[in-house]
Amino acid sequence: MKTVLVVDDSALMRRLLVRILTEGGFRTIVARNGADALEMMRSHRPDVVTLDINMPEMDGLTCLARLMEECPVPVVMCSSLTEQGAIATFEALELGAVDFIHKPDGTVSHSIYRVEDEILQKVRAASRARLRRATGLRQRLATARQSAAERKVPAATSLQCLVVIGVSTGGPATLEDVLVPLPADFPGAIVIAQHMPAGFTATLAERLDRICSLTVAEVTGMTEIRPGQVYLGRGNADVVVARRGQALTVTSAPIDAGLLWHPSVTRLVTSAMAHVAPERLIGVQLTGMGDDGATEMVELKRRGGRTIAEAEETAVVFGMPKEVIARGGATAILPSRRIGRELSRWATAQSGRMAI
């Protein structure tokens, strides 16, 4: 039985989370703040930590940094659904947290049971996750931000290919690995379905835009797809490719309740195949739990498109890419930091052809 350390300054939140996790098959221990958590870590060595961000004495970010340095462990952050909460959440992911849970009602959430299934899924995934160490990460991000600012130039004039990316747990850091190496004149466009709730994808898009040579934006309405652009699906919605006249577009659509994860990789890849020739499509399946988009990635490869599945050695959770590989749907299997280079090579090979 896996042990979870629940860290929250609210006695009510500790009690609610302990009940959910215990009923879900976990052994639980609790801590009231970051300092208390560090002591509990040394004596109990839990398998997973759920960590509140806003706490007195030692806040969640400070505690997380200490945990990653002294006794690395999979951590799932508990975040309020505010702009400040979103910023702090991504700082936590940069420090090494595996994933996050958003509290429906803020710091003390009386309706935490609304996300009970999400809590159990994410804690189970975290218990099997591969930790990404944050060593040198802040310096790498600072260098990437400066480099991106210097390199952002007008993109290619014609769209040569479309890349569709599916990603879930561990996605923000993995997307950095994939997108940062791409040059500003990348002749394709990229559409991303990152499983994430509403309120967080805008912040993620802004953070990626600051460190990438390509322009990254959240999809909020119908937008013409242009080369050198990255379109991130809005949380709590689906992102789909369509045609408007001769123009290829991307738009945000209400979620399909028949699908489990959102933004849906299944729906993104299906819509892309309906409007773009397979030889102009590249599918990329990155870290995450479940099998969202696996069937569609396999079908894309069968039709003559190319696909990349992230290798197990870098995947935080080797669920989504594993399904594509197991079903024979991967043209290439690559660690995250080699995917951008391969995308550039494949896209450049399309240059000189008529636009999509």
N, C-alpha and C positions, 0 to 999 in steps of 0.2 A: 504494500500500500504506500502510495506517494504521500509525502508530507508537505503541506503548504503553510508558509508563514504569512499571516494576514497582518499588514501594518496599516493602521488608521487611527487617528486621534479621536474619532467618534466611537463611543461605546456601542451606539446603535448600529453603525456601519460594520463594526467588527462582528457583532452578533449576527447580523443578516448574512454577511459573507461566510461566516463560519457555518451557519445552517445550510446555505446553498452548497458549499464545498463538501461538508460532511455527508449530506444526502447524496452527493454526486460520487462518493466513494473515496474521498481524500481524508487523511489524518490532518488536523489543523492545530497550529499554535498561534498565539497572537502577540503583537507588540503595539504600544501606544504612540510611538514616534520613531524617528530615525535612529536616535541614540539607543533606544531600547531594542530596536531591530538588530543593530550590530552586535549587541550582547547576546541576543537569542541565536544569531547566526553562528557565533563561535561555539555555543554549547549544544545546539541541536542539529545543525547542518541540514536544513530542509532542502527538498528537491526543487521547489518553486517559491517565489515570493510575490505576493500582490502588494503593491506599494502605492499609498496615497501620495499625491504631489504636495498638497497644502497641509503642513503640520507644524506645530510649534516645536521649539527646542532644536530640532534638526529636520529640515524639510526633505521631501522625497528626492529632489535632485541631488542634494548634498549626500544623502544616504546612499543613493544609487552609485554615485562616483566612488564612494568608499567601498561599497560592496564589490564593484567591478575590479577595484585595485587589490582588496584584501582577500576576498573569498568569492570569486565569480560564481554566479548562480543565475538561472533563467528568471527574469523579472517581468511581471505584467503590471504596468502602471494603471492606476485608477484616476481618471481625469474628468474634470467638469467640462461641460460643453459650452465653453466661452472662447473668445479670441485669445485671451491670456492663457486659458487652459490648453488650447491647441498649440500655442507656441512652446509652452513648457513641455508638452507631450513630445514634440519633435526634438527638443533638446534632450529629453530622456532617451529617445530612440538613438540619437547620436552617441549618447554615453554608453549604450549597450543593452538597453531594455529590449526584450523580444517583441512585445506587443503592448496594446493598451485597451482598457475598457472605459467607455464613457458612462459616467453616472447620469441617469436620465434627468434628475432634478438638481444637479449641482453637487456641492461638497458633501452634504448629508442627504442621501437619496432614499426617501421612503418607498420609492417604487423600483428598487433595484431588481425585484423579481421579474420586471419586464425584460431584462437582459440576462436572465438566469442561464438560458441555453448558451448564449455567447460567452458568459463567464466560464462555464464548464468546458466548452470547446477550446477556448484560448488557454486556459490553464493546462488542459491535457496536452495541447500542442506544445506549450512551453516546456512541459516536463520531458519532451522528446527533442527539444530544439538544440541546434548547434549554436553556441555562443559566438557572436562577432565581437572581438576585442576592440576597444576604442583607442588602442595605443596609436598615438600620432594622428588621430582622426581630426582633431580641431585644426592642427597645422595643415593637414591635407585639404580640409574644407576651405581654409583661409586662402591657400594657394589657388585652389580651383576658382574661388570667387574672383580673385584678382585677374586670373588668366581669362575667365569668361568675359569679364568686363572689357578686357583688351581685345578679345577675339570676336565679339558679336558684330557681324558684318552682314550686308544683304545676302540672302540665301540664293540658292540656285533658282533659275527662272522657270524651270518646268519640273513638274512632279513626276519622278521616274518610278517610284515604288511606294507602297504603304506598308508600314510595320504596325502590327497589332500585338500588344503586350498584355498578358494576364499575370497578376501577382497578388499575393495576400500577405500572410504573416512574414515579417522581415522585409517587407517591400521598400519602404523609404530608403534605407541604406543600400539595398541592392539596386534600386533604380539609379542611385548616384553612380554606382560602379558601371552601369550600362550606358548612361547618358553623358557623363562628363567627358569620355574620350571622343565623342562624336564632334566633327568639325562644323563650323557655322554654315559651310556650303554643302552640307549633307543633302543629296538630291532627293531624298525621300521625306515623308512625314511619318509621325508616330502617334498612335492613339493608344491610351493606356486605360485598362480596367483594373484599378487597385481597390480591393475590398476595403471599404472605409466608410464610417458614418458621415452624415452631413455635418458641415461645420469644420471639418479637418482638411478636406481636399484643397480648399483655397489656400490654406497655409502651406500645405505640401507643395503646391504648384509654385508659390512665391519663393519658397526656399530652393527648389530645384532650379528655377529660373536664374537665381543669383549665382549659381555655381556652374551652369551649363552654357556652352557657346550657342546652343539652340535656344529658341524662345519657347518657354513652357507656360501654358495657361490652362486654367480650369475651364471645362466646357459648361457654359451656362445657357446657351441657346444655339440655334442653327448657325454654323460657321463654315465658310469654304475652307477646304483643306489645302494648305500650301506647303511647298518644300521648306525644310529647315525649321518646321514647327512641331512642337510636342503638345498634344491635346490630352489632358487628364480628366477622366470622367468624374462628374460631381458625385459626392457621397450621397447615399440613400436615393440613388437614381440609377438608371442604366445609360450607357453611352453607345450610340449606334451610328453606323456609316450609312449615307443615303445619297441620292442624286437630286439635284435641283436644276432642271434643264441639263446643260452639259457639265455643270460644276459638281465635283465630288465634295460632299459636305459631311460634317460630324455634328451630332446634336445630342442633347440630354433628353431622355425619355422617362416617363414614369416607370417604376419597377414592374417587372413581370412577376406577379405573385407566385407563379408556378415554378420559379427558379429560387434556389436556396441562398445564393450569395450575390451581393451587389456592391458596386457596379458589376454586372454579369459578364464574365469572359465568354461564356457560351453565346450570349446575344451579340456581343461585339464581333466575334469572329464570324458568326453566321451572317450578320449584316454586311460585313466587309466582303465575304465571298459572293454575295448577291450583286455587288456593284463593281467589283474589281476583278480583272482576269487573274487566275491563280498564279501565273508566272510573274505577276507584278506584286504579289502579296508575300510578306514574311511574317510568320507567327512566332512569338517568343513566349514560352511558359516559364515563369520564374517561381521562386520560393512561395510556399503556401500550403495550407492543409486542404484536403478534399480533392475533387476532380473537376472543378469548374473549368469548362473549355476543353477538356481532354479529347472528347469525341470529335469536336469541331477541328482541333489542331490536327488530329489524325486524318480527317476528311480533307483538310487543306493540302496536306502532303500527298494524299492519294490523287488529288486533282492536278498535281504538278507544281504546287506551291512549295516554298521552303520553310522549315521550322527549326527553331533552336529550343532545346530544353536545358535549363540550368543543371549543372553537374551536382551530384550529392556533396562533393567536397566543400562547396560554398553555400549551398541552400540552408537557410535557417531551419525550415521545415520542408523535408523532401517528399511532399505529398503530391502537389500539382504537377511538377515536372516528372516525378516518378511514374505517374499514370500515363503521361504521353509517351515516355520511353518504353514502358511495359507493353503498350499497345502498338509499338512499331511506328509511332508518329513523329519521331525526331530525325530530321536531316542531320543535325549536329548536336552534340552534347558538350557543353562548355562551361567552365567556371565563370562566374558573373563578370569578372574584370576582363575577360577575353571576348565577351559578347559584342560590345560596341565596335571593336576592331573588325569582327566578322560582318556585322551589319554594314559598316562602311565599305568593305570589300564587295559584298553582294550588291549594294546599292550603286556603287560606282560602275559595276559591270553592266548596269542598265542604262548608263549615260549614253546620250546620242539618239535614244529612241524617242518616239513621239510621247508626249505627256499622257498620263492616265486620263 
